[in-house]
Amino acid sequence: MKQDKMFRNYTNKALADEVGFSTTQRFTNAFYARTGITTSYFIKEIKKNTQIKED
């Protein structure tokens, strides 16, 4: 999601499917367990940080 902007517009279901999780819930739980933040917050922060760098 950091390198490819396309993934930032994906839903959690689409992200889960893309990386091979059987359910959205398993993906979101794994993402949170690994990062300590939700996918939506992660994407929001990437977009915010990217916009700051572009300004």
All heavy atoms as TSV, in Angstrom:
chain	resi	resn	atom	element	x	y	z
A	1	MET	N	N	0.823	-1.189	0.000
A	1	MET	CA	C	0.000	0.000	0.000
A	1	MET	C	C	0.868	1.254	0.000
A	1	MET	O	O	0.440	2.263	-0.502
A	1	MET	CB	C	-0.927	0.006	1.203
A	1	MET	CG	C	-2.077	-0.970	1.081
A	1	MET	SD	S	-3.294	-0.877	2.392
A	1	MET	CE	C	-2.530	-1.900	3.620
A	2	LYS	N	N	2.061	1.127	0.543
A	2	LYS	CA	C	2.948	2.287	0.541
A	2	LYS	C	C	3.471	2.577	-0.856
A	2	LYS	O	O	3.522	3.722	-1.275
A	2	LYS	CB	C	4.131	2.072	1.491
A	2	LYS	CG	C	3.774	2.193	2.939
A	2	LYS	CD	C	5.006	2.037	3.801
A	2	LYS	CE	C	4.695	2.194	5.260
A	2	LYS	NZ	N	5.885	2.046	6.097
A	3	GLN	N	N	3.851	1.519	-1.593
A	3	GLN	CA	C	4.452	1.718	-2.906
A	3	GLN	C	C	3.422	1.853	-4.027
A	3	GLN	O	O	3.642	2.588	-4.974
A	3	GLN	CB	C	5.397	0.554	-3.241
A	3	GLN	CG	C	6.683	0.562	-2.476
A	3	GLN	CD	C	6.546	-0.011	-1.073
A	3	GLN	OE1	O	5.655	-0.785	-0.801
A	3	GLN	NE2	N	7.419	0.401	-0.176
A	4	ASP	N	N	2.337	1.140	-3.953
A	4	ASP	CA	C	1.363	1.121	-5.039
A	4	ASP	C	C	0.068	1.810	-4.612
A	4	ASP	O	O	-0.703	1.271	-3.824
A	4	ASP	CB	C	1.076	-0.323	-5.460
A	4	ASP	CG	C	0.366	-0.418	-6.794
A	4	ASP	OD1	O	-0.306	0.559	-7.186
A	4	ASP	OD2	O	0.476	-1.464	-7.433
A	5	LYS	N	N	-0.159	2.993	-5.136
A	5	LYS	CA	C	-1.328	3.791	-4.763
A	5	LYS	C	C	-2.644	3.088	-5.052
A	5	LYS	O	O	-3.643	3.345	-4.390
A	5	LYS	CB	C	-1.303	5.131	-5.507
A	5	LYS	CG	C	-0.189	6.040	-5.099
A	5	LYS	CD	C	-0.243	7.321	-5.906
A	5	LYS	CE	C	0.912	8.237	-5.545
A	5	LYS	NZ	N	0.859	9.489	-6.298
A	6	MET	N	N	-2.660	2.206	-6.022
A	6	MET	CA	C	-3.878	1.494	-6.402
A	6	MET	C	C	-4.505	0.786	-5.197
A	6	MET	O	O	-5.711	0.819	-5.011
A	6	MET	CB	C	-3.555	0.484	-7.499
A	6	MET	CG	C	-4.696	-0.415	-7.896
A	6	MET	SD	S	-4.203	-1.664	-9.113
A	6	MET	CE	C	-3.118	-2.692	-8.142
A	7	PHE	N	N	-3.679	0.166	-4.369
A	7	PHE	CA	C	-4.180	-0.599	-3.225
A	7	PHE	C	C	-4.841	0.268	-2.165
A	7	PHE	O	O	-5.629	-0.214	-1.370
A	7	PHE	CB	C	-3.063	-1.424	-2.592
A	7	PHE	CG	C	-2.578	-2.523	-3.480
A	7	PHE	CD1	C	-1.278	-2.514	-3.969
A	7	PHE	CD2	C	-3.405	-3.566	-3.849
A	7	PHE	CE1	C	-0.827	-3.531	-4.792
A	7	PHE	CE2	C	-2.968	-4.589	-4.678
A	7	PHE	CZ	C	-1.674	-4.562	-5.151
A	8	ARG	N	N	-4.529	1.535	-2.140
A	8	ARG	CA	C	-5.122	2.445	-1.150
A	8	ARG	C	C	-6.617	2.646	-1.379
A	8	ARG	O	O	-7.326	3.066	-0.479
A	8	ARG	CB	C	-4.416	3.794	-1.180
A	8	ARG	CG	C	-2.962	3.688	-0.806
A	8	ARG	CD	C	-2.275	5.012	-0.913
A	8	ARG	NE	N	-0.829	4.780	-1.009
A	8	ARG	CZ	C	0.025	5.704	-1.374
A	8	ARG	NH1	N	-0.380	6.911	-1.670
A	8	ARG	NH2	N	1.304	5.413	-1.431
A	9	ASN	N	N	-7.075	2.352	-2.566
A	9	ASN	CA	C	-8.492	2.507	-2.883
A	9	ASN	C	C	-9.271	1.204	-2.756
A	9	ASN	O	O	-10.468	1.184	-2.968
A	9	ASN	CB	C	-8.646	3.073	-4.299
A	9	ASN	CG	C	-8.054	4.459	-4.408
A	9	ASN	OD1	O	-8.249	5.293	-3.540
A	9	ASN	ND2	N	-7.295	4.700	-5.455
A	10	TYR	N	N	-8.592	0.135	-2.410
A	10	TYR	CA	C	-9.239	-1.169	-2.262
A	10	TYR	C	C	-10.039	-1.220	-0.964
A	10	TYR	O	O	-9.667	-0.608	0.026
A	10	TYR	CB	C	-8.194	-2.281	-2.211
A	10	TYR	CG	C	-7.676	-2.758	-3.544
A	10	TYR	CD1	C	-7.611	-1.933	-4.643
A	10	TYR	CD2	C	-7.217	-4.058	-3.684
A	10	TYR	CE1	C	-7.112	-2.382	-5.850
A	10	TYR	CE2	C	-6.713	-4.528	-4.888
A	10	TYR	CZ	C	-6.666	-3.663	-5.971
A	10	TYR	OH	O	-6.179	-4.122	-7.156
A	11	THR	N	N	-11.092	-1.993	-0.972
A	11	THR	CA	C	-11.826	-2.275	0.256
A	11	THR	C	C	-11.038	-3.309	1.055
A	11	THR	O	O	-10.128	-3.954	0.526
A	11	THR	CB	C	-13.219	-2.860	-0.042
A	11	THR	OG1	O	-13.040	-4.120	-0.725
A	11	THR	CG2	C	-14.061	-1.913	-0.880
A	12	ASN	N	N	-11.417	-3.485	2.317
A	12	ASN	CA	C	-10.758	-4.527	3.121
A	12	ASN	C	C	-10.968	-5.896	2.496
A	12	ASN	O	O	-10.074	-6.738	2.508
A	12	ASN	CB	C	-11.273	-4.518	4.558
A	12	ASN	CG	C	-10.627	-3.433	5.382
A	12	ASN	OD1	O	-9.544	-2.966	5.073
A	12	ASN	ND2	N	-11.287	-3.031	6.436
A	13	LYS	N	N	-12.145	-6.130	1.930
A	13	LYS	CA	C	-12.419	-7.415	1.279
A	13	LYS	C	C	-11.483	-7.618	0.096
A	13	LYS	O	O	-10.909	-8.695	-0.079
A	13	LYS	CB	C	-13.868	-7.506	0.827
A	13	LYS	CG	C	-14.154	-8.824	0.109
A	13	LYS	CD	C	-15.607	-9.084	-0.096
A	13	LYS	CE	C	-15.920	-10.342	-0.825
A	13	LYS	NZ	N	-14.926	-11.353	-0.992
A	14	ALA	N	N	-11.318	-6.601	-0.717
A	14	ALA	CA	C	-10.431	-6.706	-1.879
A	14	ALA	C	C	-8.980	-6.921	-1.443
A	14	ALA	O	O	-8.262	-7.718	-2.051
A	14	ALA	CB	C	-10.549	-5.456	-2.743
A	15	LEU	N	N	-8.551	-6.227	-0.404
A	15	LEU	CA	C	-7.192	-6.422	0.111
A	15	LEU	C	C	-7.008	-7.845	0.634
A	15	LEU	O	O	-5.994	-8.487	0.361
A	15	LEU	CB	C	-6.894	-5.418	1.226
A	15	LEU	CG	C	-6.725	-3.972	0.802
A	15	LEU	CD1	C	-6.689	-3.056	2.024
A	15	LEU	CD2	C	-5.465	-3.799	-0.030
A	16	ALA	N	N	-8.012	-8.330	1.371
A	16	ALA	CA	C	-7.950	-9.695	1.910
A	16	ALA	C	C	-7.846	-10.711	0.782
A	16	ALA	O	O	-7.035	-11.642	0.842
A	16	ALA	CB	C	-9.175	-9.973	2.777
A	17	ASP	N	N	-8.653	-10.530	-0.249
A	17	ASP	CA	C	-8.614	-11.433	-1.402
A	17	ASP	C	C	-7.251	-11.360	-2.103
A	17	ASP	O	O	-6.688	-12.384	-2.493
A	17	ASP	CB	C	-9.716	-11.082	-2.408
A	17	ASP	CG	C	-11.102	-11.422	-1.910
A	17	ASP	OD1	O	-11.227	-12.211	-0.944
A	17	ASP	OD2	O	-12.071	-10.890	-2.491
A	18	GLU	N	N	-6.732	-10.165	-2.240
A	18	GLU	CA	C	-5.464	-9.947	-2.947
A	18	GLU	C	C	-4.300	-10.683	-2.269
A	18	GLU	O	O	-3.433	-11.225	-2.946
A	18	GLU	CB	C	-5.168	-8.442	-3.012
A	18	GLU	CG	C	-4.023	-8.058	-3.883
A	18	GLU	CD	C	-4.308	-8.197	-5.369
A	18	GLU	OE1	O	-5.461	-8.064	-5.798
A	18	GLU	OE2	O	-3.334	-8.446	-6.111
A	19	VAL	N	N	-4.302	-10.694	-0.957
A	19	VAL	CA	C	-3.184	-11.310	-0.241
A	19	VAL	C	C	-3.480	-12.729	0.233
A	19	VAL	O	O	-2.657	-13.348	0.897
A	19	VAL	CB	C	-2.690	-10.433	0.931
A	19	VAL	CG1	C	-2.094	-9.135	0.417
A	19	VAL	CG2	C	-3.792	-10.157	1.935
A	20	GLY	N	N	-4.660	-13.247	-0.107
A	20	GLY	CA	C	-4.930	-14.655	0.112
A	20	GLY	C	C	-5.616	-15.044	1.410
A	20	GLY	O	O	-5.595	-16.214	1.782
A	21	PHE	N	N	-6.241	-14.089	2.098
A	21	PHE	CA	C	-6.985	-14.439	3.311
A	21	PHE	C	C	-8.350	-14.985	2.935
A	21	PHE	O	O	-8.964	-14.542	1.961
A	21	PHE	CB	C	-7.139	-13.225	4.227
A	21	PHE	CG	C	-5.932	-12.966	5.079
A	21	PHE	CD1	C	-4.866	-12.228	4.582
A	21	PHE	CD2	C	-5.848	-13.458	6.366
A	21	PHE	CE1	C	-3.744	-11.994	5.352
A	21	PHE	CE2	C	-4.730	-13.222	7.149
A	21	PHE	CZ	C	-3.672	-12.498	6.640
A	22	SER	N	N	-8.837	-15.921	3.734
A	22	SER	CA	C	-10.128	-16.553	3.431
A	22	SER	C	C	-11.305	-15.657	3.784
A	22	SER	O	O	-12.369	-15.774	3.182
A	22	SER	CB	C	-10.259	-17.892	4.160
A	22	SER	OG	O	-10.130	-17.716	5.563
A	23	THR	N	N	-11.124	-14.756	4.751
A	23	THR	CA	C	-12.201	-13.828	5.116
A	23	THR	C	C	-11.628	-12.443	5.381
A	23	THR	O	O	-10.444	-12.296	5.718
A	23	THR	CB	C	-12.960	-14.285	6.387
A	23	THR	OG1	O	-12.077	-14.187	7.512
A	23	THR	CG2	C	-13.507	-15.696	6.252
A	24	THR	N	N	-12.481	-11.455	5.276
A	24	THR	CA	C	-12.085	-10.084	5.574
A	24	THR	C	C	-11.713	-9.953	7.046
A	24	THR	O	O	-10.737	-9.279	7.391
A	24	THR	CB	C	-13.238	-9.111	5.239
A	24	THR	OG1	O	-13.597	-9.297	3.872
A	24	THR	CG2	C	-12.844	-7.668	5.464
A	25	GLN	N	N	-12.485	-10.605	7.913
A	25	GLN	CA	C	-12.223	-10.518	9.348
A	25	GLN	C	C	-10.843	-11.062	9.712
A	25	GLN	O	O	-10.124	-10.467	10.509
A	25	GLN	CB	C	-13.305	-11.276	10.129
A	25	GLN	CG	C	-13.243	-11.024	11.622
A	25	GLN	CD	C	-13.528	-9.574	11.973
A	25	GLN	OE1	O	-14.469	-8.983	11.481
A	25	GLN	NE2	N	-12.690	-8.992	12.820
A	26	ARG	N	N	-10.461	-12.164	9.105
A	26	ARG	CA	C	-9.121	-12.722	9.369
A	26	ARG	C	C	-8.032	-11.746	8.918
A	26	ARG	O	O	-7.021	-11.571	9.589
A	26	ARG	CB	C	-8.935	-14.058	8.669
A	26	ARG	CG	C	-9.699	-15.179	9.318
A	26	ARG	CD	C	-9.450	-16.477	8.559
A	26	ARG	NE	N	-10.340	-17.521	9.004
A	26	ARG	CZ	C	-9.972	-18.528	9.781
A	26	ARG	NH1	N	-8.732	-18.625	10.182
A	26	ARG	NH2	N	-10.846	-19.436	10.148
A	27	PHE	N	N	-8.254	-11.123	7.771
A	27	PHE	CA	C	-7.281	-10.152	7.271
A	27	PHE	C	C	-7.171	-8.953	8.209
A	27	PHE	O	O	-6.067	-8.561	8.588
A	27	PHE	CB	C	-7.659	-9.683	5.862
A	27	PHE	CG	C	-6.862	-8.495	5.413
A	27	PHE	CD1	C	-5.515	-8.610	5.111
A	27	PHE	CD2	C	-7.452	-7.237	5.291
A	27	PHE	CE1	C	-4.761	-7.516	4.703
A	27	PHE	CE2	C	-6.716	-6.142	4.887
A	27	PHE	CZ	C	-5.377	-6.287	4.597
A	28	THR	N	N	-8.304	-8.365	8.571
A	28	THR	CA	C	-8.255	-7.172	9.422
A	28	THR	C	C	-7.673	-7.497	10.793
A	28	THR	O	O	-6.923	-6.697	11.346
A	28	THR	CB	C	-9.632	-6.496	9.548
A	28	THR	OG1	O	-10.589	-7.437	10.044
A	28	THR	CG2	C	-10.095	-5.933	8.218
A	29	ASN	N	N	-7.986	-8.673	11.323
A	29	ASN	CA	C	-7.404	-9.084	12.607
A	29	ASN	C	C	-5.893	-9.267	12.495
A	29	ASN	O	O	-5.146	-8.840	13.374
A	29	ASN	CB	C	-8.045	-10.374	13.111
A	29	ASN	CG	C	-9.461	-10.182	13.593
A	29	ASN	OD1	O	-9.908	-9.066	13.828
A	29	ASN	ND2	N	-10.187	-11.273	13.719
A	30	ALA	N	N	-5.444	-9.895	11.427
A	30	ALA	CA	C	-4.012	-10.114	11.221
A	30	ALA	C	C	-3.285	-8.784	11.018
A	30	ALA	O	O	-2.192	-8.571	11.557
A	30	ALA	CB	C	-3.783	-11.034	10.024
A	31	PHE	N	N	-3.882	-7.894	10.246
A	31	PHE	CA	C	-3.274	-6.581	9.999
A	31	PHE	C	C	-3.131	-5.823	11.312
A	31	PHE	O	O	-2.070	-5.266	11.609
A	31	PHE	CB	C	-4.123	-5.775	9.004
A	31	PHE	CG	C	-3.455	-4.510	8.547
A	31	PHE	CD1	C	-2.683	-4.501	7.407
A	31	PHE	CD2	C	-3.589	-3.329	9.261
A	31	PHE	CE1	C	-2.046	-3.336	6.979
A	31	PHE	CE2	C	-2.961	-2.166	8.855
A	31	PHE	CZ	C	-2.190	-2.171	7.706
A	32	TYR	N	N	-4.190	-5.818	12.106
A	32	TYR	CA	C	-4.157	-5.111	13.385
A	32	TYR	C	C	-3.140	-5.752	14.333
A	32	TYR	O	O	-2.388	-5.037	15.010
A	32	TYR	CB	C	-5.543	-5.086	14.024
A	32	TYR	CG	C	-5.593	-4.232	15.265
A	32	TYR	CD1	C	-5.743	-2.851	15.172
A	32	TYR	CD2	C	-5.462	-4.793	16.521
A	32	TYR	CE1	C	-5.760	-2.061	16.306
A	32	TYR	CE2	C	-5.476	-4.014	17.664
A	32	TYR	CZ	C	-5.629	-2.647	17.553
A	32	TYR	OH	O	-5.642	-1.861	18.677
A	33	ALA	N	N	-3.100	-7.059	14.381
A	33	ALA	CA	C	-2.152	-7.759	15.255
A	33	ALA	C	C	-0.708	-7.436	14.869
A	33	ALA	O	O	0.170	-7.290	15.720
A	33	ALA	CB	C	-2.394	-9.265	15.204
A	34	ARG	N	N	-0.472	-7.314	13.582
A	34	ARG	CA	C	0.888	-7.056	13.087
A	34	ARG	C	C	1.304	-5.594	13.257
A	34	ARG	O	O	2.444	-5.287	13.593
A	34	ARG	CB	C	0.939	-7.455	11.614
A	34	ARG	CG	C	2.187	-7.157	10.883
A	34	ARG	CD	C	3.227	-8.208	11.157
A	34	ARG	NE	N	4.442	-7.859	10.450
A	34	ARG	CZ	C	5.243	-8.727	9.923
A	34	ARG	NH1	N	4.991	-9.996	10.030
A	34	ARG	NH2	N	6.310	-8.326	9.297
A	35	THR	N	N	0.359	-4.661	13.012
A	35	THR	CA	C	0.714	-3.240	12.990
A	35	THR	C	C	0.243	-2.455	14.205
A	35	THR	O	O	0.777	-1.391	14.489
A	35	THR	CB	C	0.114	-2.557	11.743
A	35	THR	OG1	O	-1.310	-2.610	11.832
A	35	THR	CG2	C	0.605	-3.203	10.465
A	36	GLY	N	N	-0.811	-2.936	14.862
A	36	GLY	CA	C	-1.377	-2.210	15.992
A	36	GLY	C	C	-2.345	-1.111	15.585
A	36	GLY	O	O	-2.816	-0.350	16.424
A	37	ILE	N	N	-2.629	-1.027	14.289
A	37	ILE	CA	C	-3.587	-0.041	13.779
A	37	ILE	C	C	-4.493	-0.707	12.749
A	37	ILE	O	O	-4.168	-1.758	12.211
A	37	ILE	CB	C	-2.887	1.196	13.144
A	37	ILE	CG1	C	-1.970	0.771	11.996
A	37	ILE	CG2	C	-2.140	1.990	14.186
A	37	ILE	CD1	C	-1.334	1.929	11.251
A	38	THR	N	N	-5.610	-0.061	12.468
A	38	THR	CA	C	-6.542	-0.603	11.478
A	38	THR	C	C	-6.059	-0.264	10.070
A	38	THR	O	O	-5.254	0.654	9.878
A	38	THR	CB	C	-7.954	-0.013	11.666
A	38	THR	OG1	O	-7.891	1.409	11.442
A	38	THR	CG2	C	-8.499	-0.299	13.057
A	39	THR	N	N	-6.586	-0.990	9.096
A	39	THR	CA	C	-6.207	-0.712	7.705
A	39	THR	C	C	-6.649	0.682	7.283
A	39	THR	O	O	-5.921	1.374	6.581
A	39	THR	CB	C	-6.807	-1.755	6.748
A	39	THR	OG1	O	-8.211	-1.822	6.952
A	39	THR	CG2	C	-6.183	-3.117	6.960
A	40	SER	N	N	-7.833	1.096	7.706
A	40	SER	CA	C	-8.326	2.417	7.303
A	40	SER	C	C	-7.445	3.529	7.865
A	40	SER	O	O	-7.139	4.506	7.171
A	40	SER	CB	C	-9.781	2.616	7.718
A	40	SER	OG	O	-9.925	2.470	9.106
A	41	TYR	N	N	-6.993	3.392	9.095
A	41	TYR	CA	C	-6.097	4.389	9.681
A	41	TYR	C	C	-4.747	4.381	8.965
A	41	TYR	O	O	-4.185	5.437	8.667
A	41	TYR	CB	C	-5.911	4.134	11.178
A	41	TYR	CG	C	-5.047	5.169	11.848
A	41	TYR	CD1	C	-5.564	6.418	12.171
A	41	TYR	CD2	C	-3.712	4.918	12.135
A	41	TYR	CE1	C	-4.771	7.384	12.760
A	41	TYR	CE2	C	-2.910	5.870	12.727
A	41	TYR	CZ	C	-3.445	7.109	13.041
A	41	TYR	OH	O	-2.656	8.065	13.617
A	42	PHE	N	N	-4.238	3.208	8.671
A	42	PHE	CA	C	-2.964	3.068	7.964
A	42	PHE	C	C	-3.023	3.791	6.611
A	42	PHE	O	O	-2.130	4.577	6.281
A	42	PHE	CB	C	-2.660	1.582	7.769
A	42	PHE	CG	C	-1.364	1.299	7.075
A	42	PHE	CD1	C	-0.162	1.383	7.753
A	42	PHE	CD2	C	-1.345	0.925	5.739
A	42	PHE	CE1	C	1.038	1.106	7.118
A	42	PHE	CE2	C	-0.157	0.647	5.095
A	42	PHE	CZ	C	1.042	0.744	5.788
A	43	ILE	N	N	-4.087	3.544	5.860
A	43	ILE	CA	C	-4.232	4.168	4.543
A	43	ILE	C	C	-4.396	5.674	4.667
A	43	ILE	O	O	-3.805	6.443	3.905
A	43	ILE	CB	C	-5.394	3.529	3.762
A	43	ILE	CG1	C	-5.021	2.077	3.406
A	43	ILE	CG2	C	-5.740	4.334	2.511
A	43	ILE	CD1	C	-6.162	1.256	2.860
A	44	LYS	N	N	-5.171	6.111	5.647
A	44	LYS	CA	C	-5.373	7.544	5.870
A	44	LYS	C	C	-4.042	8.230	6.156
A	44	LYS	O	O	-3.748	9.296	5.609
A	44	LYS	CB	C	-6.339	7.751	7.036
A	44	LYS	CG	C	-6.681	9.190	7.329
A	44	LYS	CD	C	-7.735	9.270	8.398
A	44	LYS	CE	C	-7.119	9.876	9.622
A	44	LYS	NZ	N	-8.038	10.044	10.734
A	45	GLU	N	N	-3.204	7.604	6.975
A	45	GLU	CA	C	-1.900	8.178	7.311
A	45	GLU	C	C	-0.966	8.195	6.098
A	45	GLU	O	O	-0.231	9.155	5.902
A	45	GLU	CB	C	-1.259	7.421	8.471
A	45	GLU	CG	C	-1.952	7.661	9.792
A	45	GLU	CD	C	-1.930	9.113	10.217
A	45	GLU	OE1	O	-0.834	9.687	10.348
A	45	GLU	OE2	O	-3.034	9.686	10.411
A	46	ILE	N	N	-0.996	7.146	5.298
A	46	ILE	CA	C	-0.174	7.126	4.079
A	46	ILE	C	C	-0.586	8.269	3.160
A	46	ILE	O	O	0.258	8.995	2.642
A	46	ILE	CB	C	-0.305	5.783	3.327
A	46	ILE	CG1	C	0.376	4.666	4.099
A	46	ILE	CG2	C	0.298	5.890	1.922
A	46	ILE	CD1	C	0.146	3.292	3.504
A	47	LYS	N	N	-1.888	8.421	2.962
A	47	LYS	CA	C	-2.375	9.492	2.083
A	47	LYS	C	C	-1.986	10.857	2.624
A	47	LYS	O	O	-1.572	11.735	1.864
A	47	LYS	CB	C	-3.892	9.392	1.916
A	47	LYS	CG	C	-4.320	8.241	1.029
A	47	LYS	CD	C	-5.828	8.187	0.893
A	47	LYS	CE	C	-6.250	7.073	-0.052
A	47	LYS	NZ	N	-7.714	7.005	-0.185
A	48	LYS	N	N	-2.096	11.036	3.934
A	48	LYS	CA	C	-1.739	12.317	4.553
A	48	LYS	C	C	-0.255	12.586	4.386
A	48	LYS	O	O	0.140	13.678	3.976
A	48	LYS	CB	C	-2.138	12.294	6.023
A	48	LYS	CG	C	-1.885	13.612	6.744
A	48	LYS	CD	C	-2.514	13.663	8.119
A	48	LYS	CE	C	-1.858	12.683	9.051
A	48	LYS	NZ	N	-2.338	12.815	10.444
A	49	ASN	N	N	0.578	11.600	4.664
A	49	ASN	CA	C	2.029	11.764	4.553
A	49	ASN	C	C	2.470	11.963	3.108
A	49	ASN	O	O	3.396	12.723	2.837
A	49	ASN	CB	C	2.760	10.578	5.171
A	49	ASN	CG	C	2.621	10.558	6.680
A	49	ASN	OD1	O	2.418	11.576	7.306
A	49	ASN	ND2	N	2.701	9.375	7.243
A	50	THR	N	N	1.826	11.293	2.177
A	50	THR	CA	C	2.152	11.445	0.765
A	50	THR	C	C	1.793	12.838	0.288
A	50	THR	O	O	2.559	13.466	-0.441
A	50	THR	CB	C	1.409	10.395	-0.084
A	50	THR	OG1	O	1.746	9.098	0.394
A	50	THR	CG2	C	1.772	10.506	-1.559
A	51	GLN	N	N	0.668	13.348	0.727
A	51	GLN	CA	C	0.239	14.686	0.323
A	51	GLN	C	C	1.189	15.734	0.872
A	51	GLN	O	O	1.542	16.667	0.169
A	51	GLN	CB	C	-1.176	14.965	0.805
A	51	GLN	CG	C	-1.738	16.270	0.289
A	51	GLN	CD	C	-3.184	16.474	0.703
A	51	GLN	OE1	O	-3.697	15.791	1.567
A	51	GLN	NE2	N	-3.836	17.417	0.075
A	52	ILE	N	N	1.662	15.563	2.096
A	52	ILE	CA	C	2.603	16.501	2.689
A	52	ILE	C	C	3.903	16.529	1.895
A	52	ILE	O	O	4.443	17.599	1.606
A	52	ILE	CB	C	2.892	16.133	4.171
A	52	ILE	CG1	C	1.649	16.405	5.029
A	52	ILE	CG2	C	4.093	16.904	4.703
A	52	ILE	CD1	C	1.721	15.866	6.432
A	53	LYS	N	N	4.399	15.369	1.470
A	53	LYS	CA	C	5.644	15.296	0.701
A	53	LYS	C	C	5.500	15.932	-0.676
A	53	LYS	O	O	6.435	16.473	-1.217
A	53	LYS	CB	C	6.093	13.841	0.554
A	53	LYS	CG	C	6.597	13.258	1.847
A	53	LYS	CD	C	6.969	11.794	1.680
A	53	LYS	CE	C	7.375	11.196	3.006
A	53	LYS	NZ	N	7.649	9.771	2.904
A	54	GLU	N	N	4.283	15.841	-1.251
A	54	GLU	CA	C	4.052	16.387	-2.586
A	54	GLU	C	C	3.884	17.895	-2.553
A	54	GLU	O	O	4.097	18.573	-3.547
A	54	GLU	CB	C	2.821	15.734	-3.226
A	54	GLU	CG	C	3.050	14.278	-3.567
A	54	GLU	CD	C	1.806	13.578	-4.082
A	54	GLU	OE1	O	0.716	14.201	-4.078
A	54	GLU	OE2	O	1.909	12.417	-4.475
A	55	ASP	N	N	3.492	18.463	-1.408
A	55	ASP	CA	C	3.273	19.912	-1.300
A	55	ASP	C	C	4.547	20.680	-1.241
A	55	ASP	O	O	5.519	20.734	-1.515
A	55	ASP	CB	C	2.488	20.246	-0.036
A	55	ASP	CG	C	1.026	19.830	-0.155
A	55	ASP	OD1	O	0.581	19.556	-1.266
A	55	ASP	OD2	O	0.361	19.780	0.897
